[in-house]
Amino acid sequence: MALGYMQLVSACASDGATLTNSLVQTSLLPTGSRRIITGGDLDFVGKTLHLKASGRISTLAAAPGTFTFFFMLGATGATVVYQSQALALNVNAKANVTWRLELEMQLRSIGTGAALLTTGHFMSEAVIGSPAPGAGGSGVLLLPATAPAPGPGFDSSIDNKTDLQGQWSVANAANSITLHNYQLGILN
């Protein structure tokens, strides 16, 4: 592919399963959206994966806990290559408000010790400190909250199954998240 173009790796045409009342790290994607990046597609330092995801989220009042996103690669999609910080959530209950996640993951090394440097943001009214809907919009958390650094290693020379997963810190029926839209591309 010519340089400067986005190659779409995966997108979803249906909602992911709702993750609620659980402490288990779980896929947010519909099964068919867990696609393969073929060996050789991640072939030079500087190549960037671009992820956009959005959906709806509900949170428990007073003590909703946190939510963490994970981006997975590997032969079976089981290797964590990016983990967000535990995202602090609004202490005012939220019911089915929009969330949006955007990540840019740049290859900093390739081969069997490949690593991605990831930056991005999570935006939602469900973020702690967000104003009321009519009083100023949604809160934004930068990812990571600390200085960016390359994440855990993976093998970029093999076929890598992709997955976007999430995990609640508090299991409660009021804490739920559903993915509606997802796109993963490679900027060549």
N, C-alpha and C positions, 0 to 999 in steps of 0.2 A: 504494500500500500504506500502511496506517496506521503511524504512528510507533511504535517500540518492538518491532517484530516482526523475526524473522530470515527472510530470503528465501533459500532454498537455491538456489545457482547451479549447483553441480556436486557430484557424489559419484561414487565408483567402486564398481562391483560385481564387479571383477576386479582381479588384481594388475597393477602396472605391470611393464615389462620390467626385469630385473635389470641394474643398472649395475655392471660389474666390469672390472678390468684395462684401465682407460681413463683418459685425462686430458682427455677431451672433455666439455664441458658438454652434458648430455643430459636429456631429459624423463624424469621418474620416473612420469608418469601414463599409464594406458591411453589410447589415442587418443580414445575416446569421452568421456573426462572433461575434455578440453581444450575447455571450453564458452565461450560468448559472453556477456559482460555487455553488454547493449544500450545504445546511446547514450542518454543521459538517465537511466539508472539510477544513475549516480554524479553526482547533480545538486546536492548542497549540501555545503558545508564541514562536517566533523564526521561525515559518513556513514562507516561503518566496515565493512571487509571482515574476516571472521573465517575463518582457515584452520586446520584440524586435519588432521594427516597422521600415519600411523604405519606401521611395517613391521618388517623384520628387517635387521640389519647384521652383517657379519663384517669383522674387521680383521687385518692383518698383525702379527705379533709384532715387538717392538723398535722398528720405524720405520714405522708405518702412514701417516704423513703427516697430512693434514687433509682435511676434507670441507666443501664450501660449498654452501648452498642458494641458489636464485634464484627469485623470483616474477616472472613475465613477463605483460605485457599488450601491447596494440597490435592493429592491424588483422590482423596475422598471428601475434600472440603472440610477437614477437621483441624487444620492448623490456623491458630489465631495469628493473623499478620497485622491487625490493628485492633486496639481496644480503647474506647473512649474513657475518659474519667467518669466516675459515678456522677451522673447529671442530677443536681439538686432540683427537686420539683416543688411547685407552688403549694403552700400550706392551705390555700383556699381550694376547696374541691373544684375540679373541672370535669365536665361531662362532654365527651366527644368533641373536643376542640382539635383544630388542625395542628400537626407537627410537620416539620421539614428538616431533613438532614442532607448536607452536602459535604462530600469529602474529595480531596485531591490527594492521590497517593502516587508519589514519584519514586521510580526505581533508583536506589542509591548504589546498588550492587546487583550483579546478575549471577546466574549459575546456581550451584548447590547451596551457596550462602547468600542468596538474594535477600534484599531488605527494601522495604518501602518507607519513605518519610511522608507522614500523613498530616495534613492540616484541613480544617473545615469549620463548620458551624452547625449547631442545632438550634432551631427556632420554634417556639410555641408559647402560647398563653399559659401552658402548663409548667413553664420554667419559673423557678422561684424568683420572686420580686417583680413578676410581670404586672403591669397595670391592668386595671379593669378594662374589658373590651372597648368601651367607648372613651377611655381616658388616655390612650397613648400607644396602643399596639401590643406586640408580643415581645417577650424577652428573647435574647440571643446569647448563647453560650459558645465561646470560641473553643475549638478543639485542636490541639490539647490546651489545657489551662496553663501548662508550663511550657518551657522551651521545646520546640519540636525536635525529635530525634528518631533515627531509623528504628523501626519495630523489629519484632522477632523474625528470624530467618525462615526462608522457604526455598524450594527448588524451582527456579523459573524455567528450567530446561525441560520439565515434564508437563503433561497436561494437568492443569489445575482447575478443580471444580470450585466454583464461587458460591458464597453464601453470606447473607447479612443476618446476624442473630442479635437477640436482645435478652436482657435479664433484669428483673425487678429485685430490689433489696428487701421489699416488704410484700409478702403474699397476702393479698386481700382482693375480694371480688370487685372493689371499687377501682383498683389499679388495672387498667387494660390498655393495650395498644394494638392497633391493626394497621398494616401497611396497605395502601391503596395504589400507589404509583411508585415505580422503580425503574431506573435506567443505570446501566453500567457500561461505560465505553472506555476505549483505549485511545488516547491522543497520540498519534504517531508523529 
